[in-house]
Amino acid sequence: MNKTAKMAALLIALATVFSFSNETKFGGKVAYNSSFVLGGSGGIGEAGSGFAVGVATSIPFTSIITFNPELNLIYRQPLAAMVPKSIYETERVDITEFAISIPALFQFMPFGGPVFYLEAGIQLDIPFATNEAEDILGKYPDRAAFDFGIPLGLGWHIGRHFALDYRNTIGLTSIGKREKDFSLVQGELGLIYLF
């Protein structure tokens, strides 16, 4: 078999494997967000609640794998942690904040159908307007510039346009200079509309 025929066979095979079973979809998202800090000598901090709104995209690679990036605005409150103040003393810190969240997820439909899916990927959060809960006008000085984590989740497509999604994001970076042993863990229950 000559080079041209081999190359044509390879291109046809790749086009078949990565053929777009559906077109790219765009839409919006609303979600309930629950967050807590994990680590340090205090273990798990108290869970705080919040919300997320944003935009979502679904880019199919095959009939069972899609790439789903999002851009969300998140409000989290309060994040609580017991932070060492000195060798013998700890202090409770409660903060509220907004964040721009950028998850990049791959969805896999294990049963070959479009109803149930598993998802995993990476997520970058850029917090801003971080304040101590006791003093809403008091800027929290030690917050890290970004949070990086691994989201894992599952979901259900409801008809052609809606999806109900649940995911947990395990933080891999510390939340601040004083809180270098603490990372952020988030849970999210979301409703996505794609058109």
Number of C-alpha atoms within 10 A of each C-alpha: 5 6 8 9 10 11 11 11 12 12 12 13 12 11 11 12 12 14 14 15 13 13 10 16 15 17 16 18 21 19 21 18 21 21 23 22 27 22 17 17 13 15 13 17 22 15 17 19 18 18 19 22 19 18 17 21 21 22 19 21 18 16 17 16 21 22 19 21 18 19 20 21 18 22 22 24 23 22 22 22 25 22 19 16 11 8 6 6 9 14 11 12 17 20 22 22 20 20 20 18 22 19 23 20 22 21 23 21 19 13 10 12 12 17 15 19 23 19 22 21 18 17 20 18 21 16 21 18 14 21 21 20 19 11 11 13 11 13 15 20 12 13 21 17 11 17 21 22 21 18 23 19 19 17 20 17 18 15 9 11 13 17 20 17 21 20 19 20 22 20 22 14 16 21 23 18 12 15 20 16 17 27 22 21 21 20 21 22 18 19 20 22 20 17 12
